[in-house]
Amino acid sequence: MYRFKPELRIPGPAPVPPQVSMRVASPMINHRGREFKGMFPCVMERLKPLFGTENSIYMITGSGTSGMEAAVSNLVSPGTPVLCLVGGFFGQRWADLCRAYEGEVHILQCPWDGGIEPAQVGEYLDDHPEIEVIFVVHNESSTGVLNDIKAISAARGNHEALLVVDTVSSLGGARVEMDKWNLDVVISASQKCLMAPPGVAFLSASPRAREKMAQCQSSRYYFDIARYEKFMEKGETPFTPNISNVFALNEALTILEEEGIENTFARHLLMKEMVREGVKALGLELLVEDRFASPTVTAVKLENADAFRENIRVRYGVEFAGGQGPHAGKVFRIGHMGYATPLDMLTTLAVLEIALEKYGAAVTAAELVMNQKN
């Protein structure tokens, strides 16, 4: 299907299916009226299999960072000892948010080209029994790393620290099992694997986390989860929501359900493998090794990466993302999430072949992966 240029191959916002875009144009309705109250709770209920939870899911009108700040503002009082696992730009954002709410911030610094080692987390907690909350990123889109959240959660052992997880760039593209993995807060957003426009974030909290929230002394108003919980009982949000995005998400979830969650995960894994093998065939170096590789975004090392990306955007209408933090200007990132298919990965790799004048190598390697999976 024809898509308007530039073709987005960035780690969000991701392309939106046409039928989802059409739902955004639906006539506006009363957010306190019967129609919204009939739709909104059902949409939140349909998110639960992706979160892997039976807990309530609350929607906040704002970016993914609004969900992150909501988690911090409801859990971190001034002086609360917290541990932030920092292995990329968004792990660092957890630390910045916790400092903004005057938490006592401990940082376990991890390489910005690899995953967080669960054993190190366990050792740190053994040495710091005072830690009350741990903040981590599931899929660090700044580096293309998928962290093993199940193992990180288990590494707590008998330590009572809560575990808060950013799944903004993984939910819908990688498995998340909030209840089975004993996660306490999971946050996400609409604009990545969920195939909806930017504009809403989601938060789910365990009973243990809600107890902690009730004791939190930080000032908050818009982000007060207790308000969201109270209004959710009426099928509403406490403040005017992004109604158009609820329409869009409702349609996007239908697409995901028709594909099947397991098939969706398999598609993302296939796209990851195609891109990685294609990039290797071009003689380029990947930022992270296979065992840490994200199913939704791949980071590729390249000198003058920003000039390379700009040339591709202008000449071929395909937009890659740049590096962040220490990788700024040194890598480009390829998004393969949400509304994307293996065929899209072949065309993406073909553009790289043309730009690098290495015709046929990348697409051939990717086709071999695709044929092996079929």
N, C-alpha and C positions, 0 to 999 in steps of 0.2 A: 504494500500500500504506500502511495506517495506521501511523504512527510515534508513539511516546509523546512527549509534550511535556516540556521545550521542544524545538522544532525547532531543531537546531544549524545556524546559518549563521555559524560562526566559523572562523578559519583553523587549526583543529585544537584538540583532537581532533575529527575529522570523524565524521559518522554511519557506523555499521557495518551492512552488509547483514545481514538476518536469518539467512541461511544461515551467515554468518561467525560471528555471535553463538552460533549453535547449536554450532559446532565448538569454541568456547571451553569449552563444557560437557562436552566429551569426557572419558571416564575418564582419570585420571592414569596416566602410564606411567613406567618407569624411564629416566632420562636417560642411563644407561650401558648400557641394554639394546638388544636387537636391533631392536625396533620404531623407537625414536628414531633409531638409527644408520642405519636404512634410509630414514627420512623426511627428517631434517635436512639432509644434504648435497644432496638433490634440491631442497629449497626454496631453499637458497642458490644453487644452479645456475640456478633459474628466475628469480632476481632479475637475473642478468647482462644480459639484453637491456635491462632498464630502466636499468641503470648504463651500458650500452654498453661492456662490458668483457669480456675473457677472464681478468682477474685474479681471484684468490680473493676471496670476500666473507665477512667475519667478522661474527658477531652478538654484541652485547653486551647483556646484560639491564640496562636503564636507559632513561632518556629520551634524546631527541635530543642533549641537552647532554652526556650520557655519551660519545656518539660524538665530539663536538667535543673533549672533554677527552682522550679516547684519542688523537686525532690530535696534539694539542699535547704531551701527555706523552711521546709516542714520537718526536717530532721536535725539540722545543725543549729544549736544554740551557741551564743558566744562562749568560747572555751571548750566546746565539745571536741574531744580528740578523734580525728578522722584520718583514714589512710587513703590516699589517692594513688592508684596504680597508673603511672605516666609512661606511656610508650609511644606517644604521638600527640598531635595537635589537640585532639579532643579529650585525651586523658589530662593534658595540661589545663583544658577548660574546666574540668572538674575541680582541679586545685585552685584555679582562679576564683571560681564561684564559692568554694568553701572559705577562702580567705575573705571574700566580700561579706560573708555572714559571720566573720570573726571566729571561725572554728580554729582549733589547734591542729594545724595541717601537717601531717606526716606524709612524705612522698617516697614511694619505692620507684626509683627511676629505672626504666627498662630501655633496652636499645630501640632506636627508632627505625630499625629494619628487621625486627623479629618480634615474637610473641612473648607474653608474660609467662614466666615459669611458675607454675602453681606451688612448687616446693619452696621457692623463695618467699612467696606470700605466707605460707605456713610458718616458716622460720621467723619472719618478721613479726607475725602475730604472737608467737611464743615469747619473743623478747619484749613485746609491747601489749601486755594484757589490758591496758587502759583503753585501747582503740574501741570506739563504739560503732562506727560506720565505715564501710569500705566502699569506695567509688571506683568503677572500672568501665571501660568501653569494650563491648563485645566485638564489634567490627571497626577497627581503627582505619577509617577511610583515607586518612592523610598518608598512610603508609601501605595500605593494602594487606593488613594483617587481620586474621580472625583469631581472637583469643579463645582459649578453651575454658569457657565460663563454668561448665559442669565441674571440671577439675579444680578450678580456682575456688568454687564454692565448697567443694569437699575438703580443700586444704585448710579450711577454718578449723576442722576438727571439732573440739568442744568449745572453742572460742565463741563468745556470744555476739560478736560484731555483726551488724546488719550488712547485707550485700546489696548495693544499688548498681544497676546495670543500664548503660546506654546502648539501646539496640536500634538507634535511628537508621543506620545504614545496613542493618541485617534483617530486621523483622520482615518476614515474607520472602526472604531470599535464603535464609539459613535457619536451621532448627533452633527454636527457643522453647525451653521447658521450664517455665517459672516455678511451677509447683513441684515437679519431680527433682529439680536441681536445687530446691530450697533457696530461691532468690527472693529478696524482700521487697525491692522496688524495681520495676522495669519501666523504662520510658522509651517512646519511639515517636515517629512523626509520619506525615502523610506523603511526602514528596519523593520517596525513593522506591523501595521494592513494592510499596502499596499502590503505586501507579496513579496517585492523585496529585493535584496541584499542591504547592506549599501553602501553609497557613494554619495547620492544626497539629498539636502534639498530644500524645496519649501517655497516661501514667496508670500503673496498677500497683497496689500495695498489699502486702501480706498482713494478716492480723497482727503479727508482731511489730511490723512497721507502723501500722496505724496506732498502736499503743504508744510507740515512741513519738509519733507526730502529736499526739494529744498532750505530751509533756513538754514539747519543744517551746522555748521561750523567744525565738526569733520573731521579729515583727514581720507580718505579711498580711496582705489583703486579697489582691487578685489571685495569688497563688495558694491561698488557704484551702488545702484539700478537704478539710471538714465542710467547707461551703459546697464544694462539688459533690461530696457524698450526700449532703442533705438535699440538694436540688435533684440529684440523680434519682432519688426516691419518687420524685414527681415526673420523671422523664424529661428533665430540663437541665440546662447549665445555669450557673448563678449569674453569668453575664452574657451579653449578646454573642452568640457563637457565629462561626463562619458557616452559615447555613448552606451556601453553595458547595462548600467542600464536603459537607455531610451527604448531599446528593451525589457528589462525585465518588466519594468513598463507598457508598452503597452500591454503585455500579461496578467499581473496581473489585470489590469483594465478590461480586457475582462472577466476574471473569476468573478470579483466583479459585473460587470454589468449583467452577466448571472444569478447570484444568486439573484440580486436585492438589492438595498441599505437597504431597510427596513428589508428584510430577514437577511441581514448581521448584522444589529444592534440587531435583535432578537436573532440570534445565539450567539452573544457575551454576551447578558444578560443571556441567558440560561446557558452558560458555567460558568459565574460568580456565578449564584445561585447554580449550581451543586457543584462547588468547595467549596463554603462557607458552604453549608449544609453538605457536606462530611467531611470537616475539623471539624465542630462542633460535628459531630457524633463520631469522633475520640477522643473527649475530649480536643482538642487543642483550644487555644484562638486566635481569629482574632484580628489584630491590630486596625482596624477601624470598627465602627458600620455600620449597613446595609445602612443607609440613605446616607452615604458618599462613599459607595463601588464602586470601579472602575469596569467597564465591561471587562477590559483587563488584570488586574494583581491583585492578592490577596496576602496580607502580613500576615504571620502566626507567632505568638510568639512561641519561643522555646529556652530553655536554650541549650547552645552548638550547636546552629543552624548550624554553619559552619562545624563542625565535622559530624553532621547528614547529611548535603547536600553531603559532600564528600563521605560518606559511600554509599549513594544512587547512586551517579554518578559512583563509581567504581563497585559496585555489580550489579546494575540494568540498568546502561546506561541511566539514566534520570537525566538531569541537571536542578536544581533549582538555583535561584539567591539568594545572601546574602543580608543582611541589609545594609543600608547606613546611614551616619551621626550618630546620637545618637542610632540608631537601629542596628549598625554594630555588628555582632555576636549574636544578640538577636532575629532576625527574619529570616525566609526564605521567598522568594517571588516566587509565581507560576504564570507564564505567560500563559494567555489564549487569544491569539490575532492572528488575521490574519489566516494563514493556520493551523487551528485547528478546531476540531469538538467535539460535546458532547461525542462521543466514545473515543476520546483522553483523555477527562477529567475522564472517568471511569477508563481507564488504569493508568492514573496519580494517582488517588486516591487509586487504588489497590496497587501500589508501596508503598504508604504511609502506608497502612494497613499492608503490609508484614514487612516493616521496624519497625513499632511500635508493631507488633504482636497483632493486633486487627482486626482479619479477618472478613470481611463482612460488618462491620458497615458503613464505608464511602460510599462504592459502593451502598449499599442498599438505603442510604439516597439520593444519587445523582440520582439513578434510579427513585425514587419516584418523584423528581423534574422534571426529563425529561418526565416521563409519564403524569404528570399533565399538562405539556406544550403541549403535543402532542394530 
